[in-house]
Amino acid sequence: MEDLAAILAGGVVLGGYWFAFLRRRQTVRPESPDPLDRGTEIPPWLAPLYPLLWPILTGLPALSGGARREGLPARIARSGYYPYATVSAVWADRLRGLALGILGMLAGAFLLGPALGSPLPGVLAGTVLGVYGLIRPERRIEAAIADRRRRFRSNMLVVLAAARGFIRSGRAWDDAFSRAAAGDGVFANWVRFLIARYAARGEAGLREAMLHAPDPRDPYLVRFMDAVRLAASGGAGFEIILATLVEDLGAAMEQEVAERVTAVEPYVLGAGILAIIGYVGALFLQMMTGTESMLGF
């Protein structure tokens, strides 16, 4: 019976792959409608596995704390649509990781199992591979958000300082920031998006732009948005608020750099000591072997 079950399972898998290469590519979409989801094609060999693995994929958000805190579309927007531009691209990557894990389990059980005397090691290795494939998209999104948050704040200081000069010359806040954000940078791109959405939708555009910031709860970003709302409503004091924000942000970044240098300094010192010890050891070795070519004479 076990041999018959193995033959039937192999026939089903091979038949599914044969059918996959004959049919058109499938489009992976989550069950709930999503405005960010434009669909993404998956390889033909994954097509027959999609309906089989979908129940497992739909239960995946319960394993992720980030998915519980906020929805996947919001996290994709915060990451700057990199490395995933659509929700369906995340689902396709999850499907690919799960499929590779199952293939690893089958290969480990049927190929390594006879050599090791037990299919358990191969099954465990495939399980680890599949679990990593499932959580890999979440980790990539979190890493993209963290990197974008770091570059966002550093570029924010440059743009704010430049915009402060244009505001002193009598420019309106939107014109000043449009000129200051003419270059490249995460914050510069976001400010251009902010101005465009505000011109199109007003206050709703400002709220929409906040959803695309890497960290909407960043205190400096919150202060900046309060100043923008003050300037948009015609209130006075925008230049003073902006100057204070530039000073506070510059001090915070200076402290952050100092903390990084302090954390790295012991490792740099240790590496320097090891380099000196290695160089002195090489000199003694050359002298003991009767050559002084390394000494320069």
Secondary structure, 3 states (H helix, E strand, C coil): CHHHHHHHHHHHHHHHHHHHHHCCCCEECCCCCCCCCCCEECCHHHHHHHHHHHHHHHCHHHHCHHHHHCCHHHHHHHCCCCCCCCHHHHHHHHHHHHHHHHHHHHHHHHHHHHHHCCCHHHHHHHHHHHHHHHHHHHHHHHHHHHHHHHHHHHHHHHHHHHHHHHHHCCCCHHHHHHHHCCCCCHHHHHHHHHHHHHHHHCHHHHHHHHHCCCCCCCHHHHHHHHHHHHHHCCCCCHHHHHHHHHHHHHHHHHHHHHHHHHHHHHHHHHHHHHHHHHHHHHHHHHHHCCCCHHHCC
